[in-house]
Amino acid sequence: MTSVASSATPNAAEGKRRFLWLDCARGIALIAMASYHFLWDLADFGYLEHNYPSTGWPRLYARAIATTFLFLSGFSLYLAHRDGIRWRPFGKRLAMIAGAAVMVTIGTWFAIPHGFIFFGILHAIAAMSVIGLAFLRLPWFINLAIAALVIALPNLYRDAMFDQPWLWWVGLSTKMRLSFDYVPIFPWFGLFLIGIASAPLFLRLSGMRQIASRKTPYSLVAGAFSYLGRHSLVFYLIHQPILISMLYLYSLAAPPGPVEPEAAYIESCETNCQRSRGEAFCRTFCACTLDRLQRRDLLAPLQSGTISSDDSERMTAIAIECTGANP
């Protein structure tokens, strides 16, 4: 979700002209991301079943969106630095992404402490941008081979050594904390690497350099998408507050039907848990956390959003306890 393609050449204006099509692709992906997040908002407000966004086509839609962002980020990294790493713009952009990632972590820690985002898409892009520098000069076929290994490894190897919280970002743990957006290095760096490997192939194809350097014909739609693509980080940070605010106002006029709090919790918990864990684990985990939340009078504050800092620590402890008790 970064816009590194816009600085692919020393001349910023020329870079924007040459890679306008890439900004358009990123803008389309941003709209797709917002539409998927809106499904979650509808479910959270009670207008859709809680498990709807994580099953069937919405689940595939979400994975396609994440894949697109990581692919484009790797592709853009190569285009921006194929003639040598431009450290100043790279460092500036990295600082912006990392700062935004920290903001997301802090914000979700207070808003959804039981599933706060500790390594989501922004954290992943920041980390992968740094790691990806080591792969820019490798032949494309080697990068593709490494990408295949990165994607396959979590299905072949996991170890309790990675269960420590400071190693959850790796993606090879056997047990971990629930998070509402979790994009670990394994397997997702594989998609980033495929983007890096694809960029030189694209440029080497007959006529592709001319296509890449040709200014995209202006249209209102292309202009709108490219504008979003050039301001992707801002869009990412503000789209959810805007969508949630609009939906909240709508709910005042047309509130959803009532839902039993226990059923609502189980549906929401299992839906979010299954983003990173199996169905059997999530069923046991959510039943365990529901029981402990009820016994400690934390379910109502959690669902009403009136939890205190002490409540947040107690809920974190419950999540860790139930993870450890789940075989």
Residue pairs with C-beta under 8 A, 6 or more apart in sequence:
1 26
1 29
1 30
1 69
1 73
1 121
1 122
1 125
1 232
1 233
1 236
2 73
2 76
2 93
2 97
2 125
2 129
2 232
2 233
3 23
3 26
3 76
3 229
3 230
3 231
3 232
3 233
4 73
4 76
4 77
4 79
4 80
4 89
4 90
4 93
4 129
5 15
5 19
5 22
5 23
5 26
5 75
5 76
5 79
5 80
6 12
6 15
6 16
6 19
6 23
6 230
7 15
7 80
7 86
7 89
7 93
8 15
8 18
8 19
8 76
8 79
8 80
8 82
9 15
9 18
10 86
16 23
16 230
17 215
18 212
18 213
18 215
19 76
19 79
19 212
20 215
20 216
20 222
20 226
21 212
21 216
22 72
22 75
22 76
22 79
22 229
23 225
23 226
23 227
23 228
23 229
23 230
24 216
24 222
24 225
24 226
24 229
25 68
25 72
25 229
26 69
26 72
26 228
26 229
26 232
27 224
27 225
27 226
27 227
27 228
27 229
27 232
28 225
29 65
29 68
29 69
29 72
30 228
30 229
30 232
30 235
30 236
30 239
31 225
31 228
32 61
32 64
32 65
32 68
33 65
33 69
33 236
33 239
34 235
34 239
34 243
36 53
36 58
36 61
36 62
36 65
37 239
37 240
37 243
38 243
38 247
39 48
39 52
39 53
39 58
40 53
41 240
41 243
41 244
41 247
42 48
42 247
43 49
43 50
43 51
43 52
43 53
43 268
43 271
44 50
44 268
45 247
45 248
45 251
45 256
46 256
46 257
46 259
46 264
47 256
49 267
50 264
50 267
50 268
50 271
51 267
51 270
51 271
52 58
53 59
53 62
53 271
54 62
54 271
54 272
54 274
54 275
55 271
66 121
66 183
66 188
66 191
67 191
69 121
69 125
70 124
70 125
70 128
70 183
70 188
70 189
70 191
70 192
70 195
71 191
71 192
71 194
71 195
71 198
72 195
73 125
73 128
73 129
73 192
73 195
74 128
74 132
74 191
74 192
74 193
74 194
74 195
74 196
74 197
74 198
74 199
75 195
75 196
75 198
75 199
75 202
76 195
77 129
77 132
77 133
77 136
77 195
77 196
78 136
78 195
78 196
78 199
78 200
79 199
80 86
80 89
80 90
81 90
81 133
81 136
82 136
82 199
82 200
82 203
85 133
85 136
90 129
93 129
94 126
94 129
94 130
96 233
97 122
97 125
97 126
97 129
97 233
98 126
100 122
100 233
100 236
100 237
101 120
101 122
101 123
101 126
103 237
104 117
104 120
104 122
104 123
104 237
105 116
105 117
105 118
105 123
108 115
108 116
108 117
108 180
109 116
109 312
110 312
111 305
112 180
113 307
113 312
113 315
113 316
114 178
114 289
114 302
114 315
114 316
114 319
115 178
115 179
115 180
115 272
116 179
116 180
117 123
117 179
117 180
117 181
117 182
118 168
118 169
118 177
118 179
118 182
119 168
119 169
119 179
119 182
119 183
119 184
120 179
120 180
120 181
120 182
120 183
121 181
121 183
122 236
123 169
123 183
124 183
124 184
124 185
124 188
124 189
127 169
127 185
128 185
128 188
128 189
128 192
131 185
131 189
132 192
132 193
132 196
135 143
135 146
135 193
135 196
136 196
138 146
140 197
140 198
140 200
140 201
141 197
143 193
143 194
143 196
143 197
144 193
144 194
144 197
146 190
146 193
147 189
147 190
147 191
147 193
147 194
147 197
148 190
149 190
150 185
150 186
150 187
150 189
150 190
150 193
151 187
151 190
151 191
152 187
153 172
153 186
153 187
154 171
154 172
154 186
154 187
155 187
157 172
158 172
158 173
158 174
159 172
159 173
159 174
160 173
160 174
160 175
161 167
162 168
162 170
162 171
162 172
162 173
162 174
163 173
163 174
163 175
163 176
165 176
165 177
167 173
168 176
168 177
168 184
169 184
169 185
170 184
170 185
170 186
171 184
171 185
171 186
171 187
171 188
172 184
172 186
175 323
175 324
175 326
176 276
176 323
177 316
177 319
177 320
177 323
178 269
178 272
178 273
178 276
178 285
178 319
178 323
179 276
180 272
180 275
182 275
182 276
202 208
202 212
203 209
203 212
216 222
216 226
228 235
261 299
261 300
261 303
262 290
262 294
262 299
264 303
265 286
265 290
265 293
265 299
265 302
265 303
266 286
266 287
266 290
269 282
269 285
269 286
269 289
269 290
270 279
270 282
270 283
270 286
273 281
273 282
273 285
273 286
274 282
277 285
281 326
284 322
284 326
285 322
285 323
285 326
288 321
288 322
288 325
288 326
289 318
289 319
289 322
290 299
292 318
292 321
292 322
293 299
293 302
293 315
293 318
296 314
296 318
298 307
298 311
298 314
298 315
298 318
301 307
301 308
301 311
302 311
302 315
307 315
